[in-house]
Amino acid sequence: MKLLFTHSYFLRFDPKQWETATPYPPLATLYAAAYLRENGHEVLLHDVQFEQTPEAIEPALKAEKPDALVIYDDGFNYLTKMCLTNMREAAWEMQKLAKKYGCKVIVSSSDSTDHAEEYLSHGADFIIIGEAEQTLLELVNALEKNQPVDTIKGLIYRDNELRHTAKREVIRDLDTLPLPAWDLINIEPYREMWLGRHGYFSLNMVTTRGCPYKCNWCAKPIYGNRYNSHSPENIAAMIAELQQKFGFTHIWFADDIFGLKPGWLRDFSAAVQQRKLKFSYKIQSRADLLLQEDNIRHLAASGCDMVWMGAESGSQKILDAMDKGTKVEQIHEATRLLKKHGIKPAFFLQFGYPGETMDDIKKTIAMVNELLPYDIGISVSYPLPGTLFYERVKAELKNKTNWTDSDELALMFSNTYQPAFYKQLHRYVHKSYRKHQSLNLLRQPVKSLRSRAGLRRMLALPYYHFSALAGKRKLIHTEPDAARSL
């Protein structure tokens, strides 16, 4: 069959991310296209990342006349897991256009998993549930031969009534997968945006699929709780090939958890050094996985320069309520070890979890201002289907169950404070943190003056100081009794 692949993440529809200007190609889409091509199907790709409207796909539908449009989102990218309504509506518009040209429509995404009936009612023929490559291949083979699809695992579709087939098992040996179909992507817009805004070019890769931990707010509709890994040698070989092809100097490893398998970090570091590869990279991890100094050494030796840690909260009460399985003390120790070995720690933080009080919020702010990570990313608690957290609050979710874009940060359930408070808290914590960063830089001026970034942050102290004061006043105006103690 002739398959036109695309995805539903339009960078322009997410103003914060457009301004941040750190675009990454749709990696999962490229894996799927390569898998279908390896098995004898003709594959094309229309990358909508930089398009202005979903109608931009129509010329490809008209010219190529594909048998099926495959909307296959990048399940490795956290932005697609947020199930933003801007992207949902774009997907539905592309489905509508595909039906206009007589195409079958197949969708694989976190959002279509959560809202399968809505996607089907807007023109999709099949929704793939879970890891999708094998299901997609079996489905396309069956459609090509006009065979029934009811025995294919991992599908939702309509046949007079809504049908759910059996669950699909995950691929255990990831090294059996072909390399992503990088030849299908136009890499230049990505390179140009990175170089123009940041002065270097970063590319995305993954070494694993899935996460075995069970934080009760974390949705895993595609790869689930299984943890399967490429071999270190496979990843090093892939880096060598892609670096020669694209010339990047930085990698975002988009794994939920990087290097969990015992010995993997050691072997990866050895493989990188054996090939004499030169690049830096960032990863995502947990505080309790960053406590063995040998592993931190392996990360540093292989080029890791930043670790985004799922810190979430400085309150042990909240971490326990989340079933996070980590301790506040571990966040402190992991931060110390990373800094010791020249790796920049960065924190993911979350406010608004049920039961959080001002005392818990103050503990989180105090932790950030004491440890001074290199960067922070703040969200408010966001209930997604398939999580225990969602089940607890779904009765309170009314007309709104998803954000429009990644910066909306709307609290969609009843909590200790009103939604406007959390929106303002996000701004205040950023300004307070930057103020403390600037103060710390002033205490070590010789070191700080070695970089332009350090100089800029020192000079920005008055701005952050007065912005933090203004932010606190707005918080007090929103929640007078609670916010005065900040």
FIMINU-773040 format. One record per residue (C-alpha): residue in one letter; residue number from 1; x, y, z. Coordinates in steps of 0.2 Angstrom, whole numbers, plus 5000, padded with zeros to 4 digits. Layout:
<rs>
[r 'A',NUM,[X,Y,Z]]
...
</rs>
This chain:
<rs>
[r 'M',1,[5000,5000,5000]]
[r 'K',2,[5005,5018,4998]]
[r 'L',3,[5005,5027,5014]]
[r 'L',4,[5006,5045,5018]]
[r 'F',5,[5013,5048,5036]]
[r 'T',6,[5011,5064,5046]]
[r 'H',7,[5008,5069,5064]]
[r 'S',8,[4998,5082,5073]]
[r 'Y',9,[5010,5093,5081]]
[r 'F',10,[5010,5110,5073]]
[r 'L',11,[5024,5121,5082]]
[r 'R',12,[5015,5137,5077]]
[r 'F',13,[4999,5131,5087]]
[r 'D',14,[5009,5131,5103]]
[r 'P',15,[5015,5149,5105]]
[r 'K',16,[5026,5145,5120]]
[r 'Q',17,[5036,5132,5111]]
[r 'W',18,[5037,5142,5095]]
[r 'E',19,[5045,5156,5105]]
[r 'T',20,[5056,5143,5114]]
[r 'A',21,[5062,5137,5096]]
[r 'T',22,[5068,5120,5101]]
[r 'P',23,[5060,5109,5087]]
[r 'Y',24,[5063,5091,5086]]
[r 'P',25,[5058,5079,5071]]
[r 'P',26,[5044,5067,5074]]
[r 'L',27,[5055,5052,5079]]
[r 'A',28,[5041,5039,5082]]
[r 'T',29,[5034,5044,5065]]
[r 'L',30,[5050,5040,5057]]
[r 'Y',31,[5052,5024,5066]]
[r 'A',32,[5035,5018,5060]]
[r 'A',33,[5038,5024,5042]]
[r 'A',34,[5055,5014,5042]]
[r 'Y',35,[5046,4999,5049]]
[r 'L',36,[5032,4999,5035]]
[r 'R',37,[5045,5002,5021]]
[r 'E',38,[5056,4988,5027]]
[r 'N',39,[5041,4977,5025]]
[r 'G',40,[5037,4981,5007]]
[r 'H',41,[5025,4996,5008]]
[r 'E',42,[5028,5013,4999]]
[r 'V',43,[5030,5027,5012]]
[r 'L',44,[5029,5046,5011]]
[r 'L',45,[5030,5059,5025]]
[r 'H',46,[5022,5076,5026]]
[r 'D',47,[5030,5084,5041]]
[r 'V',48,[5018,5098,5048]]
[r 'Q',49,[5029,5104,5062]]
[r 'F',50,[5032,5121,5053]]
[r 'E',51,[5016,5122,5043]]
[r 'Q',52,[5003,5136,5047]]
[r 'T',53,[4987,5126,5044]]
[r 'P',54,[4982,5108,5043]]
[r 'E',55,[4976,5112,5025]]
[r 'A',56,[4994,5112,5021]]
[r 'I',57,[4993,5093,5019]]
[r 'E',58,[4980,5094,5005]]
[r 'P',59,[4993,5096,4990]]
[r 'A',60,[5001,5080,4996]]
[r 'L',61,[4985,5070,4997]]
[r 'K',62,[4980,5077,4980]]
[r 'A',63,[4997,5074,4971]]
[r 'E',64,[5002,5057,4979]]
[r 'K',65,[4984,5049,4980]]
[r 'P',66,[4989,5038,4995]]
[r 'D',67,[4979,5023,5000]]
[r 'A',68,[4980,5028,5018]]
[r 'L',69,[4984,5043,5028]]
[r 'V',70,[4993,5038,5044]]
[r 'I',71,[4993,5051,5058]]
[r 'Y',72,[5007,5044,5069]]
[r 'D',73,[5011,5056,5083]]
[r 'D',74,[5029,5056,5091]]
[r 'G',75,[5025,5047,5107]]
[r 'F',76,[5042,5050,5113]]
[r 'N',77,[5040,5069,5114]]
[r 'Y',78,[5031,5074,5130]]
[r 'L',79,[5022,5088,5121]]
[r 'T',80,[5011,5075,5112]]
[r 'K',81,[5007,5067,5128]]
[r 'M',82,[4999,5083,5134]]
[r 'C',83,[4985,5080,5122]]
[r 'L',84,[4983,5098,5117]]
[r 'T',85,[4966,5103,5109]]
[r 'N',86,[4974,5114,5096]]
[r 'M',87,[4983,5098,5089]]
[r 'R',88,[4967,5088,5091]]
[r 'E',89,[4957,5099,5080]]
[r 'A',90,[4971,5100,5067]]
[r 'A',91,[4971,5081,5067]]
[r 'W',92,[4953,5081,5064]]
[r 'E',93,[4954,5093,5050]]
[r 'M',94,[4968,5082,5041]]
[r 'Q',95,[4956,5067,5043]]
[r 'K',96,[4942,5076,5035]]
[r 'L',97,[4954,5081,5020]]
[r 'A',98,[4960,5063,5019]]
[r 'K',99,[4942,5057,5017]]
[r 'K',100,[4939,5070,5004]]
[r 'Y',101,[4952,5061,4993]]
[r 'G',102,[4946,5043,4997]]
[r 'C',103,[4960,5038,5009]]
[r 'K',104,[4958,5026,5024]]
[r 'V',105,[4963,5036,5040]]
[r 'I',106,[4974,5027,5053]]
[r 'V',107,[4979,5036,5069]]
[r 'S',108,[4991,5032,5083]]
[r 'S',109,[4993,5045,5097]]
[r 'S',110,[4990,5048,5115]]
[r 'D',111,[4976,5059,5112]]
[r 'S',112,[4967,5047,5100]]
[r 'T',113,[4969,5033,5113]]
[r 'D',114,[4960,5044,5126]]
[r 'H',115,[4947,5050,5114]]
[r 'A',116,[4945,5036,5101]]
[r 'E',117,[4926,5038,5098]]
[r 'E',118,[4928,5057,5095]]
[r 'Y',119,[4942,5053,5082]]
[r 'L',120,[4932,5040,5074]]
[r 'S',121,[4917,5052,5073]]
[r 'H',122,[4928,5064,5064]]
[r 'G',123,[4934,5053,5050]]
[r 'A',124,[4947,5041,5057]]
[r 'D',125,[4944,5023,5052]]
[r 'F',126,[4956,5015,5064]]
[r 'I',127,[4964,5020,5081]]
[r 'I',128,[4980,5010,5086]]
[r 'I',129,[4982,5008,5105]]
[r 'G',130,[4999,5005,5112]]
[r 'E',131,[5015,5003,5103]]
[r 'A',132,[5010,5004,5085]]
[r 'E',133,[5023,4998,5073]]
[r 'Q',134,[5017,4980,5073]]
[r 'T',135,[4999,4984,5073]]
[r 'L',136,[5000,4996,5059]]
[r 'L',137,[5009,4983,5048]]
[r 'E',138,[4997,4970,5051]]
[r 'L',139,[4982,4982,5048]]
[r 'V',140,[4989,4988,5032]]
[r 'N',141,[4993,4970,5026]]
[r 'A',142,[4975,4965,5030]]
[r 'L',143,[4968,4981,5021]]
[r 'E',144,[4978,4978,5006]]
[r 'K',145,[4972,4960,5005]]
[r 'N',146,[4954,4964,5010]]
[r 'Q',147,[4955,4953,5025]]
[r 'P',148,[4946,4955,5042]]
[r 'V',149,[4955,4965,5055]]
[r 'D',150,[4946,4959,5071]]
[r 'T',151,[4960,4947,5076]]
[r 'I',152,[4973,4961,5074]]
[r 'K',153,[4979,4966,5092]]
[r 'G',154,[4979,4984,5097]]
[r 'L',155,[4964,4992,5087]]
[r 'I',156,[4949,5002,5090]]
[r 'Y',157,[4937,5004,5075]]
[r 'R',158,[4918,5004,5071]]
[r 'D',159,[4909,4989,5063]]
[r 'N',160,[4891,4994,5066]]
[r 'E',161,[4897,4996,5084]]
[r 'L',162,[4913,5001,5093]]
[r 'R',163,[4926,4987,5092]]
[r 'H',164,[4941,4985,5104]]
[r 'T',165,[4953,4971,5099]]
[r 'A',166,[4965,4962,5111]]
[r 'K',167,[4980,4971,5119]]
[r 'R',168,[4996,4972,5109]]
[r 'E',169,[5012,4966,5117]]
[r 'V',170,[5027,4978,5116]]
[r 'I',171,[5043,4975,5106]]
[r 'R',172,[5056,4968,5118]]
[r 'D',173,[5072,4968,5107]]
[r 'L',174,[5072,4986,5100]]
[r 'D',175,[5088,4983,5090]]
[r 'T',176,[5078,4973,5078]]
[r 'L',177,[5069,4989,5073]]
[r 'P',178,[5076,4998,5057]]
[r 'L',179,[5084,5015,5059]]
[r 'P',180,[5071,5029,5058]]
[r 'A',181,[5068,5035,5041]]
[r 'W',182,[5078,5051,5042]]
[r 'D',183,[5079,5052,5023]]
[r 'L',184,[5060,5057,5023]]
[r 'I',185,[5063,5072,5034]]
[r 'N',186,[5068,5089,5028]]
[r 'I',187,[5081,5093,5042]]
[r 'E',188,[5085,5111,5036]]
[r 'P',189,[5071,5120,5045]]
[r 'Y',190,[5076,5112,5061]]
[r 'R',191,[5094,5115,5059]]
[r 'E',192,[5090,5134,5054]]
[r 'M',193,[5079,5137,5070]]
[r 'W',194,[5092,5129,5082]]
[r 'L',195,[5107,5138,5075]]
[r 'G',196,[5098,5154,5073]]
[r 'R',197,[5091,5155,5091]]
[r 'H',198,[5103,5144,5100]]
[r 'G',199,[5120,5144,5090]]
[r 'Y',200,[5120,5125,5090]]
[r 'F',201,[5110,5110,5082]]
[r 'S',202,[5101,5097,5093]]
[r 'L',203,[5093,5081,5087]]
[r 'N',204,[5082,5069,5096]]
[r 'M',205,[5085,5050,5099]]
[r 'V',206,[5079,5037,5111]]
[r 'T',207,[5088,5022,5119]]
[r 'T',208,[5073,5014,5128]]
[r 'R',209,[5054,5013,5127]]
[r 'G',210,[5042,5014,5142]]
[r 'C',211,[5044,5017,5161]]
[r 'P',212,[5042,5004,5175]]
[r 'Y',213,[5038,5017,5188]]
[r 'K',214,[5020,5021,5194]]
[r 'C',215,[5018,5039,5198]]
[r 'N',216,[5000,5040,5199]]
[r 'W',217,[4998,5056,5188]]
[r 'C',218,[5009,5050,5174]]
[r 'A',219,[5000,5043,5158]]
[r 'K',220,[5008,5030,5147]]
[r 'P',221,[4996,5026,5134]]
[r 'I',222,[5009,5021,5120]]
[r 'Y',223,[5023,5012,5128]]
[r 'G',224,[5016,5008,5145]]
[r 'N',225,[5026,5001,5161]]
[r 'R',226,[5037,4989,5152]]
[r 'Y',227,[5055,4995,5150]]
[r 'N',228,[5064,4989,5134]]
[r 'S',229,[5081,4995,5128]]
[r 'H',230,[5092,4997,5113]]
[r 'S',231,[5110,4990,5116]]
[r 'P',232,[5123,5004,5120]]
[r 'E',233,[5133,4998,5104]]
[r 'N',234,[5117,5001,5094]]
[r 'I',235,[5115,5018,5100]]
[r 'A',236,[5133,5023,5098]]
[r 'A',237,[5133,5017,5080]]
[r 'M',238,[5117,5027,5077]]
[r 'I',239,[5125,5042,5084]]
[r 'A',240,[5140,5040,5073]]
[r 'E',241,[5130,5038,5057]]
[r 'L',242,[5118,5052,5061]]
[r 'Q',243,[5131,5064,5066]]
[r 'Q',244,[5140,5062,5049]]
[r 'K',245,[5124,5064,5040]]
[r 'F',246,[5117,5079,5049]]
[r 'G',247,[5132,5087,5059]]
[r 'F',248,[5123,5090,5075]]
[r 'T',249,[5133,5093,5091]]
[r 'H',250,[5119,5090,5104]]
[r 'I',251,[5106,5076,5107]]
[r 'W',252,[5090,5076,5117]]
[r 'F',253,[5088,5058,5123]]
[r 'A',254,[5069,5058,5125]]
[r 'D',255,[5068,5042,5135]]
[r 'D',256,[5056,5043,5150]]
[r 'I',257,[5070,5036,5160]]
[r 'F',258,[5088,5035,5153]]
[r 'G',259,[5100,5022,5158]]
[r 'L',260,[5090,5012,5170]]
[r 'K',261,[5097,4995,5165]]
[r 'P',262,[5112,4989,5176]]
[r 'G',263,[5128,4992,5167]]
[r 'W',264,[5120,5002,5152]]
[r 'L',265,[5128,5018,5156]]
[r 'R',266,[5145,5011,5159]]
[r 'D',267,[5144,5002,5142]]
[r 'F',268,[5137,5017,5133]]
[r 'S',269,[5151,5028,5139]]
[r 'A',270,[5164,5015,5133]]
[r 'A',271,[5156,5014,5116]]
[r 'V',272,[5155,5032,5114]]
[r 'Q',273,[5174,5034,5119]]
[r 'Q',274,[5179,5019,5108]]
[r 'R',275,[5171,5028,5093]]
[r 'K',276,[5179,5045,5098]]
[r 'L',277,[5162,5053,5097]]
[r 'K',278,[5160,5071,5102]]
[r 'F',279,[5143,5078,5107]]
[r 'S',280,[5134,5084,5122]]
[r 'Y',281,[5117,5078,5128]]
[r 'K',282,[5102,5080,5140]]
[r 'I',283,[5092,5067,5148]]
[r 'Q',284,[5077,5064,5159]]
[r 'S',285,[5079,5054,5176]]
[r 'R',286,[5073,5052,5194]]
[r 'A',287,[5082,5058,5209]]
[r 'D',288,[5084,5040,5216]]
[r 'L',289,[5093,5034,5200]]
[r 'L',290,[5106,5048,5202]]
[r 'L',291,[5114,5043,5218]]
[r 'Q',292,[5128,5031,5212]]
[r 'E',293,[5143,5041,5209]]
[r 'D',294,[5150,5029,5196]]
[r 'N',295,[5134,5031,5185]]
[r 'I',296,[5136,5050,5186]]
[r 'R',297,[5154,5048,5181]]
[r 'H',298,[5149,5038,5166]]
[r 'L',299,[5136,5051,5161]]
[r 'A',300,[5149,5065,5162]]
[r 'A',301,[5162,5055,5152]]
[r 'S',302,[5149,5051,5138]]
[r 'G',303,[5144,5069,5136]]
[r 'C',304,[5129,5072,5147]]
[r 'D',305,[5128,5090,5151]]
[r 'M',306,[5111,5092,5158]]
[r 'V',307,[5099,5080,5168]]
[r 'W',308,[5080,5085,5169]]
[r 'M',309,[5075,5077,5186]]
[r 'G',310,[5057,5074,5190]]
[r 'A',311,[5059,5083,5207]]
[r 'E',312,[5040,5088,5207]]
[r 'S',313,[5039,5094,5225]]
[r 'G',314,[5050,5099,5240]]
[r 'S',315,[5036,5092,5251]]
[r 'Q',316,[5038,5073,5256]]
[r 'K',317,[5019,5073,5259]]
[r 'I',318,[5016,5077,5241]]
[r 'L',319,[5029,5066,5234]]
[r 'D',320,[5021,5051,5244]]
[r 'A',321,[5003,5056,5238]]
[r 'M',322,[5009,5055,5220]]
[r 'D',323,[5017,5038,5223]]
[r 'K',324,[5033,5045,5217]]
[r 'G',325,[5044,5034,5226]]
[r 'T',326,[5057,5046,5230]]
[r 'K',327,[5063,5057,5245]]
[r 'V',328,[5067,5075,5246]]
[r 'E',329,[5084,5071,5253]]
[r 'Q',330,[5088,5061,5237]]
[r 'I',331,[5084,5077,5226]]
[r 'H',332,[5097,5086,5237]]
[r 'E',333,[5110,5072,5235]]
[r 'A',334,[5107,5070,5216]]
[r 'T',335,[5109,5088,5213]]
[r 'R',336,[5125,5089,5223]]
[r 'L',337,[5133,5074,5213]]
[r 'L',338,[5128,5081,5197]]
[r 'K',339,[5135,5098,5200]]
[r 'K',340,[5151,5089,5207]]
[r 'H',341,[5154,5081,5190]]
[r 'G',342,[5150,5096,5179]]
[r 'I',343,[5132,5091,5174]]
[r 'K',344,[5118,5104,5175]]
[r 'P',345,[5103,5098,5186]]
[r 'A',346,[5086,5104,5180]]
[r 'F',347,[5070,5101,5189]]
[r 'F',348,[5053,5097,5183]]
[r 'L',349,[5041,5104,5196]]
[r 'Q',350,[5022,5102,5199]]
[r 'F',351,[5010,5113,5209]]
[r 'G',352,[4992,5110,5213]]
[r 'Y',353,[4992,5092,5217]]
[r 'P',354,[4977,5088,5228]]
[r 'G',355,[4980,5091,5246]]
[r 'E',356,[4994,5103,5243]]
[r 'T',357,[4994,5118,5255]]
[r 'M',358,[5004,5134,5256]]
[r 'D',359,[5016,5125,5268]]
[r 'D',360,[5020,5112,5254]]
[r 'I',361,[5022,5126,5241]]
[r 'K',362,[5034,5135,5252]]
[r 'K',363,[5045,5119,5254]]
[r 'T',364,[5046,5117,5236]]
[r 'I',365,[5051,5136,5233]]
[r 'A',366,[5064,5134,5247]]
[r 'M',367,[5071,5118,5239]]
[r 'V',368,[5073,5127,5222]]
[r 'N',369,[5081,5143,5230]]
[r 'E',370,[5093,5132,5240]]
[r 'L',371,[5098,5120,5227]]
[r 'L',372,[5098,5132,5213]]
[r 'P',373,[5097,5120,5198]]
[r 'Y',374,[5102,5126,5181]]
[r 'D',375,[5084,5127,5175]]
[r 'I',376,[5066,5123,5181]]
[r 'G',377,[5051,5118,5172]]
[r 'I',378,[5034,5121,5181]]
[r 'S',379,[5017,5114,5177]]
[r 'V',380,[5001,5112,5187]]
[r 'S',381,[4994,5095,5190]]
[r 'Y',382,[4986,5089,5174]]
[r 'P',383,[4974,5074,5175]]
[r 'L',384,[4975,5063,5160]]
[r 'P',385,[4965,5047,5157]]
[r 'G',386,[4973,5030,5162]]
[r 'T',387,[4980,5037,5178]]
[r 'L',388,[4974,5035,5196]]
[r 'F',389,[4975,5054,5198]]
[r 'Y',390,[4962,5056,5184]]
[r 'E',391,[4951,5043,5192]]
[r 'R',392,[4951,5053,5208]]
[r 'V',393,[4946,5070,5201]]
[r 'K',394,[4937,5066,5185]]
[r 'A',395,[4920,5069,5193]]
[r 'E',396,[4926,5087,5195]]
[r 'L',397,[4931,5089,5176]]
[r 'K',398,[4917,5098,5167]]
[r 'N',399,[4918,5104,5150]]
[r 'K',400,[4936,5107,5150]]
[r 'T',401,[4948,5091,5151]]
[r 'N',402,[4963,5096,5141]]
[r 'W',403,[4974,5112,5138]]
[r 'T',404,[4973,5121,5122]]
[r 'D',405,[4992,5124,5121]]
[r 'S',406,[5007,5119,5133]]
[r 'D',407,[5007,5136,5142]]
[r 'E',408,[4989,5136,5147]]
[r 'L',409,[4992,5128,5164]]
[r 'A',410,[4974,5128,5169]]
[r 'L',411,[4969,5119,5185]]
[r 'M',412,[4954,5110,5179]]
[r 'F',413,[4948,5102,5196]]
[r 'S',414,[4944,5109,5213]]
[r 'N',415,[4959,5112,5224]]
[r 'T',416,[4965,5121,5239]]
[r 'Y',417,[4967,5138,5229]]
[r 'Q',418,[4958,5145,5214]]
[r 'P',419,[4965,5142,5197]]
[r 'A',420,[4971,5160,5194]]
[r 'F',421,[4983,5158,5210]]
[r 'Y',422,[4992,5143,5202]]
[r 'K',423,[4994,5153,5185]]
[r 'Q',424,[5002,5167,5195]]
[r 'L',425,[5012,5155,5206]]
[r 'H',426,[5021,5149,5190]]
[r 'R',427,[5027,5166,5186]]
[r 'Y',428,[5032,5170,5204]]
[r 'V',429,[5042,5155,5207]]
[r 'H',430,[5052,5158,5191]]
[r 'K',431,[5056,5176,5195]]
[r 'S',432,[5060,5171,5213]]
[r 'Y',433,[5072,5157,5207]]
[r 'R',434,[5080,5168,5194]]
[r 'K',435,[5083,5181,5208]]
[r 'H',436,[5092,5169,5219]]
[r 'Q',437,[5102,5163,5204]]
[r 'S',438,[5108,5181,5201]]
[r 'L',439,[5112,5183,5219]]
[r 'N',440,[5122,5167,5219]]
[r 'L',441,[5132,5173,5204]]
[r 'L',442,[5136,5190,5212]]
[r 'R',443,[5144,5180,5226]]
[r 'Q',444,[5156,5172,5214]]
[r 'P',445,[5159,5186,5201]]
[r 'V',446,[5175,5180,5193]]
[r 'K',447,[5168,5163,5189]]
[r 'S',448,[5151,5171,5183]]
[r 'L',449,[5160,5183,5171]]
[r 'R',450,[5167,5169,5161]]
[r 'S',451,[5151,5167,5151]]
[r 'R',452,[5139,5179,5143]]
[r 'A',453,[5125,5170,5151]]
[r 'G',454,[5132,5172,5169]]
[r 'L',455,[5135,5191,5166]]
[r 'R',456,[5117,5193,5159]]
[r 'R',457,[5110,5185,5174]]
[r 'M',458,[5120,5195,5186]]
[r 'L',459,[5115,5211,5178]]
[r 'A',460,[5097,5205,5178]]
[r 'L',461,[5096,5205,5197]]
[r 'P',462,[5086,5221,5199]]
[r 'Y',463,[5073,5215,5186]]
[r 'Y',464,[5071,5198,5194]]
[r 'H',465,[5070,5206,5212]]
[r 'F',466,[5056,5218,5208]]
[r 'S',467,[5047,5206,5197]]
[r 'A',468,[5047,5194,5211]]
[r 'L',469,[5040,5207,5223]]
[r 'A',470,[5026,5212,5210]]
[r 'G',471,[5022,5193,5208]]
[r 'K',472,[5020,5191,5226]]
[r 'R',473,[5008,5206,5227]]
[r 'K',474,[4998,5198,5213]]
[r 'L',475,[4997,5181,5223]]
[r 'I',476,[4992,5190,5239]]
[r 'H',477,[4978,5199,5229]]
[r 'T',478,[4972,5182,5222]]
[r 'E',479,[4974,5172,5239]]
[r 'P',480,[4976,5186,5253]]
[r 'D',481,[4977,5174,5268]]
[r 'A',482,[4988,5161,5261]]
[r 'A',483,[5000,5170,5250]]
[r 'R',484,[5006,5183,5263]]
[r 'S',485,[5018,5170,5271]]
[r 'L',486,[5028,5167,5255]]
</rs>
